[in-house]
Amino acid sequence: MIKQATRRSILRWIHILLSFPVIGYIYSPFEEIPRTAPVVRYLFLPVLILTGLWLWKGPAVRRLVSRKAAPSGMVDNL
């Protein structure tokens, strides 16, 4: 499998690279907005949001999922 550090680095670069079209959309001339709007709104922005959330809360989600997947006798009660 892939290391967690490598996975996080890949997600971070995807997040950074997908932010460029969003920044271009925000700062583009008003005449070009209708041409690029659907791609940015429905492709780049959702992926950008998902990668950002995963970078932010991914470890907590993995811990939560791994606790639920473990047998009931193996998990400590907090």
N, C-alpha and C positions, 0 to 999 in steps of 0.2 A: 504494500500500500504506500501511499504518498504521505510524507511527514506533514504534521499539522502546520509547521512553519512554512513549508513550501505551499501548502494549500492556501494559507492566509496571504502569502505574498502574491499568489496568482489572483486571488479575489481582490486584493488591494489594487493591483495593476488594471484589472478589468474595470473597477470602480473609477480609477483615475482616467483611463482612456475614454470611458463612456461619458465622463463629465464634459469633455471638450465639445461635443455636438450640442449639449444643453447650454453651455456658456455661449456658443456661437448663435444659438437660437435666441437667447436673451439679448445679446448685443448686436444682432444683425439688423440691417435696415428694415423698416416696416414693410417695404414692398416684397421682400423675400420670405417673410414669415408664413404666408399661406402655403408656399411650396414645401417648406420643411416641417411644418407643424405636425402633420400626422405621424411622420417617422419619429420625431422627437417625443411626442406625447405618448405614443402607443408602443414604442420599442425601447428607446434609450432611457427614458425616465423610469418606467417600471423596473427595468433591470438595474438601474442605478440605485433605486430605492431598496430593492431586495438585497443587493450586495452590501449596501451600507448597513442595513439592519442585521445582516448575517455577520458582518465584521464587528458590529457593536454587541449583539446579543447571541451570537452563535455558540460560544462556549456554554452559556446558561441553558440554551435549548438542548445542546448535546448532553449536558448533565441530567436535565429533566427527562429526556428520552431514555438515557441509559438506566436511570433509576426505575422507570416504568417497565423496561424490558427485562430487568433482573428478577430472578425468583423472589417471592415474598420473604423468605427467610434470610436472604442475602443483603437486604437493604437495612441500614440502621435507621431507627426512628429519630427524627430531629426534634 
